[in-house]
Amino acid sequence: MSDVAVTERSRVRRGRKIASYDRETIYHILDEAWVCHIGVSVADEAIVQPTSHWRIGDELFIHGSVKNALFQQVLKGQTACISLCILDGLVFARSAYHHSVNFRSVVLYGKGRLVEAPNEKRAALNTMLEKYSLGRSSEARPANDTEMKVTAVFAFPIEEVSAKIRTGGPNEEPEDRALDVWAGVKPVSIEVGELIAD
């Protein structure tokens, strides 16, 4: 895979040393994360909402109610900003100022394509179920016509996008290293647990 093209909007300005435009790296972060936030402007106000997402090839998919006000703006052709972050650790420094977090994040800009063809829409939703658990799309009752009608599925091209990744310990002032204060990283992870029956 290759780097994505960098645009003025996707170029990382703060934290350039931890920026990545590598498509494979971006895909790994998108695939591992479970929740993204999508933002648009509605009546001159910023609206952001969390939602689940999944990837098929070079497109990021989200779904929700066709009556959703945010989705209505996407339908009108407004560019959305989609962001997500995976927290990997809490970084403790000897000074208050240099505390930080280790993370992997992605920010994507794009216009959503409404998935309208019934076969593509159903296949996309099945892929979402497969992200939950392999084989789930063949186990669950398929969505009926009414459920399909009230559900909007959008595909966003993974083109105007960047990632930021921070790893390692604290960045500290040389004079702070002599302080008798613990410094290091407290790892953080999200673990999908065992099934709990309904």
DRENDO-1510 file (C-alpha; in Angstrom, 1 decimal, always signed):
<recs>
REC; n; res; u; v; w
REC; 1; MET; +0.0; +0.0; +0.0 .
REC; 2; SER; +1.0; +3.6; -0.4 .
REC; 3; ASP; +0.6; +6.9; +1.3 .
REC; 4; VAL; -2.7; +8.9; +0.8 .
REC; 5; ALA; -2.4; +12.2; -0.9 .
REC; 6; VAL; -2.0; +15.0; +1.7 .
REC; 7; THR; -4.3; +18.0; +1.3 .
REC; 8; GLU; -4.3; +21.4; +3.1 .
REC; 9; ARG; -7.2; +20.1; +5.2 .
REC; 10; SER; -5.7; +16.7; +6.1 .
REC; 11; ARG; -2.2; +17.9; +6.7 .
REC; 12; VAL; -1.2; +17.5; +10.4 .
REC; 13; ARG; +0.1; +20.8; +11.6 .
REC; 14; ARG; +0.6; +20.2; +15.3 .
REC; 15; GLY; +2.4; +17.0; +16.1 .
REC; 16; ARG; +3.8; +16.5; +12.6 .
REC; 17; LYS; +6.4; +14.1; +13.9 .
REC; 18; ILE; +3.8; +11.6; +15.0 .
REC; 19; ALA; +1.6; +12.1; +11.8 .
REC; 20; SER; +1.1; +9.2; +9.3 .
REC; 21; TYR; -0.4; +9.2; +5.9 .
REC; 22; ASP; +0.3; +5.5; +5.3 .
REC; 23; ARG; -2.8; +3.8; +4.1 .
REC; 24; GLU; -2.1; +0.5; +5.8 .
REC; 25; THR; -1.6; +2.2; +9.1 .
REC; 26; ILE; -4.8; +4.2; +8.7 .
REC; 27; TYR; -6.7; +1.0; +7.8 .
REC; 28; HIS; -5.5; -0.9; +10.9 .
REC; 29; ILE; -6.6; +1.9; +13.2 .
REC; 30; LEU; -10.0; +2.2; +11.5 .
REC; 31; ASP; -10.5; -1.6; +11.7 .
REC; 32; GLU; -9.5; -1.8; +15.3 .
REC; 33; ALA; -11.6; +1.1; +16.6 .
REC; 34; TRP; -15.3; +0.5; +17.4 .
REC; 35; VAL; -16.7; +4.0; +17.6 .
REC; 36; CYS; -16.1; +7.1; +15.5 .
REC; 37; HIS; -17.5; +10.7; +15.8 .
REC; 38; ILE; -19.0; +12.3; +12.7 .
REC; 39; GLY; -19.4; +16.1; +12.6 .
REC; 40; VAL; -21.2; +18.5; +10.2 .
REC; 41; SER; -22.7; +21.9; +10.3 .
REC; 42; VAL; -26.4; +22.1; +10.9 .
REC; 43; ALA; -28.0; +25.6; +10.7 .
REC; 44; ASP; -24.6; +27.2; +11.4 .
REC; 45; GLU; -24.0; +25.1; +14.5 .
REC; 46; ALA; -21.5; +22.3; +14.7 .
REC; 47; ILE; -23.1; +18.9; +15.4 .
REC; 48; VAL; -21.0; +15.9; +16.3 .
REC; 49; GLN; -22.3; +12.5; +17.2 .
REC; 50; PRO; -20.8; +9.1; +18.0 .
REC; 51; THR; -21.6; +6.1; +15.9 .
REC; 52; SER; -20.2; +2.7; +15.0 .
REC; 53; HIS; -18.3; +2.3; +11.8 .
REC; 54; TRP; -16.8; -0.3; +9.6 .
REC; 55; ARG; -14.6; -0.5; +6.5 .
REC; 56; ILE; -15.0; -2.1; +3.1 .
REC; 57; GLY; -12.0; -1.6; +0.9 .
REC; 58; ASP; -11.2; +2.0; +0.5 .
REC; 59; GLU; -14.5; +3.3; +2.1 .
REC; 60; LEU; -15.6; +3.9; +5.6 .
REC; 61; PHE; -19.3; +3.0; +6.4 .
REC; 62; ILE; -21.7; +4.4; +9.0 .
REC; 63; HIS; -25.4; +3.8; +9.4 .
REC; 64; GLY; -28.4; +5.3; +11.2 .
REC; 65; SER; -31.9; +6.7; +11.0 .
REC; 66; VAL; -32.8; +8.3; +7.7 .
REC; 67; LYS; -34.5; +11.1; +9.8 .
REC; 68; ASN; -31.2; +12.0; +11.6 .
REC; 69; ALA; -30.6; +15.7; +11.2 .
REC; 70; LEU; -26.8; +15.2; +10.8 .
REC; 71; PHE; -27.4; +12.6; +8.1 .
REC; 72; GLN; -29.7; +15.0; +6.3 .
REC; 73; GLN; -26.8; +17.4; +5.8 .
REC; 74; VAL; -24.6; +14.5; +4.5 .
REC; 75; LEU; -27.5; +13.8; +2.0 .
REC; 76; LYS; -27.3; +17.4; +0.9 .
REC; 77; GLY; -23.7; +17.0; +0.0 .
REC; 78; GLN; -22.0; +18.6; +3.0 .
REC; 79; THR; -18.5; +17.5; +3.8 .
REC; 80; ALA; -18.3; +15.6; +7.0 .
REC; 81; CYS; -15.4; +15.3; +9.4 .
REC; 82; ILE; -15.0; +11.8; +10.9 .
REC; 83; SER; -12.6; +11.2; +13.8 .
REC; 84; LEU; -11.7; +8.3; +16.0 .
REC; 85; CYS; -9.1; +7.6; +18.7 .
REC; 86; ILE; -7.8; +4.5; +20.4 .
REC; 87; LEU; -6.3; +5.1; +23.8 .
REC; 88; ASP; -3.2; +3.0; +24.5 .
REC; 89; GLY; -1.8; +4.4; +27.6 .
REC; 90; LEU; -1.7; +7.2; +30.2 .
REC; 91; VAL; +1.8; +8.9; +30.2 .
REC; 92; PHE; +3.0; +10.1; +33.6 .
REC; 93; ALA; +5.8; +12.7; +33.6 .
REC; 94; ARG; +7.7; +14.2; +36.5 .
REC; 95; SER; +6.1; +17.6; +35.8 .
REC; 96; ALA; +2.4; +18.2; +35.5 .
REC; 97; TYR; +2.9; +19.9; +32.1 .
REC; 98; HIS; +4.3; +16.9; +30.3 .
REC; 99; HIS; +1.7; +14.4; +31.2 .
REC; 100; SER; +0.2; +12.9; +28.0 .
REC; 101; VAL; -1.5; +9.9; +26.5 .
REC; 102; ASN; -0.4; +7.3; +24.0 .
REC; 103; PHE; -2.9; +6.9; +21.3 .
REC; 104; ARG; -3.7; +6.1; +17.7 .
REC; 105; SER; -6.1; +8.5; +15.9 .
REC; 106; VAL; -7.6; +9.1; +12.5 .
REC; 107; VAL; -9.3; +12.2; +11.1 .
REC; 108; LEU; -11.1; +11.9; +7.7 .
REC; 109; TYR; -12.9; +14.5; +5.6 .
REC; 110; GLY; -15.3; +13.5; +2.9 .
REC; 111; LYS; -18.7; +13.6; +1.3 .
REC; 112; GLY; -20.8; +10.6; +2.1 .
REC; 113; ARG; -22.2; +8.4; -0.7 .
REC; 114; LEU; -25.7; +7.1; +0.1 .
REC; 115; VAL; -25.7; +3.4; -0.4 .
REC; 116; GLU; -29.0; +2.9; -2.2 .
REC; 117; ALA; -28.7; -0.3; -4.3 .
REC; 118; PRO; -30.5; -3.0; -2.1 .
REC; 119; ASN; -27.9; -5.7; -2.6 .
REC; 120; GLU; -25.0; -3.3; -1.8 .
REC; 121; LYS; -26.8; -1.9; +1.2 .
REC; 122; ARG; -27.6; -5.3; +2.6 .
REC; 123; ALA; -24.0; -6.5; +2.0 .
REC; 124; ALA; -22.6; -3.4; +3.7 .
REC; 125; LEU; -24.8; -4.0; +6.8 .
REC; 126; ASN; -23.8; -7.7; +6.8 .
REC; 127; THR; -20.2; -6.6; +6.9 .
REC; 128; MET; -21.0; -4.5; +10.0 .
REC; 129; LEU; -22.4; -7.6; +11.7 .
REC; 130; GLU; -19.3; -9.6; +10.7 .
REC; 131; LYS; -17.2; -7.0; +12.5 .
REC; 132; TYR; -19.1; -7.8; +15.6 .
REC; 133; SER; -18.5; -11.5; +15.2 .
REC; 134; LEU; -17.6; -13.7; +12.3 .
REC; 135; GLY; -20.7; -15.6; +11.0 .
REC; 136; ARG; -23.1; -13.2; +12.7 .
REC; 137; SER; -24.7; -12.0; +9.5 .
REC; 138; SER; -25.9; -15.6; +8.7 .
REC; 139; GLU; -27.2; -16.2; +12.3 .
REC; 140; ALA; -29.3; -13.0; +12.8 .
REC; 141; ARG; -32.7; -12.4; +11.2 .
REC; 142; PRO; -32.1; -10.3; +8.1 .
REC; 143; ALA; -33.5; -6.7; +8.2 .
REC; 144; ASN; -37.0; -6.6; +6.7 .
REC; 145; ASP; -38.1; -4.1; +4.1 .
REC; 146; THR; -39.4; -1.6; +6.6 .
REC; 147; GLU; -36.1; -1.7; +8.6 .
REC; 148; MET; -34.1; -1.3; +5.4 .
REC; 149; LYS; -36.2; +1.7; +4.4 .
REC; 150; VAL; -35.7; +3.6; +7.7 .
REC; 151; THR; -31.9; +2.9; +7.8 .
REC; 152; ALA; -29.5; +5.1; +5.9 .
REC; 153; VAL; -26.0; +3.7; +5.0 .
REC; 154; PHE; -23.3; +6.1; +4.0 .
REC; 155; ALA; -19.9; +5.3; +2.5 .
REC; 156; PHE; -17.1; +7.8; +2.8 .
REC; 157; PRO; -14.0; +7.6; +0.6 .
REC; 158; ILE; -10.8; +7.0; +2.7 .
REC; 159; GLU; -8.8; +9.6; +0.7 .
REC; 160; GLU; -8.6; +12.9; +2.6 .
REC; 161; VAL; -7.3; +11.4; +5.8 .
REC; 162; SER; -4.4; +11.4; +8.3 .
REC; 163; ALA; -3.4; +9.5; +11.4 .
REC; 164; LYS; -1.5; +10.5; +14.5 .
REC; 165; ILE; +0.2; +8.0; +16.7 .
REC; 166; ARG; +2.0; +8.6; +20.0 .
REC; 167; THR; +4.0; +5.9; +21.7 .
REC; 168; GLY; +6.6; +5.7; +24.5 .
REC; 169; GLY; +7.3; +7.5; +27.7 .
REC; 170; PRO; +7.1; +11.2; +28.7 .
REC; 171; ASN; +8.9; +14.0; +27.0 .
REC; 172; GLU; +10.5; +15.8; +29.9 .
REC; 173; GLU; +12.8; +18.8; +30.6 .
REC; 174; PRO; +16.3; +17.6; +31.4 .
REC; 175; GLU; +16.3; +19.3; +34.8 .
REC; 176; ASP; +13.1; +17.4; +35.8 .
REC; 177; ARG; +14.7; +13.9; +35.4 .
REC; 178; ALA; +16.4; +14.4; +38.8 .
REC; 179; LEU; +13.0; +14.9; +40.6 .
REC; 180; ASP; +11.9; +12.1; +42.9 .
REC; 181; VAL; +8.6; +11.6; +41.1 .
REC; 182; TRP; +7.5; +8.4; +39.4 .
REC; 183; ALA; +7.3; +8.6; +35.6 .
REC; 184; GLY; +6.3; +6.1; +33.0 .
REC; 185; VAL; +3.2; +4.7; +31.2 .
REC; 186; LYS; +0.1; +3.1; +32.6 .
REC; 187; PRO; -1.2; +0.9; +29.7 .
REC; 188; VAL; -4.8; +1.1; +28.6 .
REC; 189; SER; -6.7; -1.4; +26.5 .
REC; 190; ILE; -10.2; -2.2; +25.3 .
REC; 191; GLU; -11.0; -5.9; +25.6 .
REC; 192; VAL; -14.0; -7.5; +24.1 .
REC; 193; GLY; -15.2; -9.9; +26.8 .
REC; 194; GLU; -17.0; -13.2; +26.8 .
REC; 195; LEU; -20.6; -13.4; +25.6 .
REC; 196; ILE; -23.4; -12.8; +28.1 .
REC; 197; ALA; -26.6; -14.4; +27.0 .
REC; 198; ASP; -29.8; -12.4; +26.7 .
</recs>
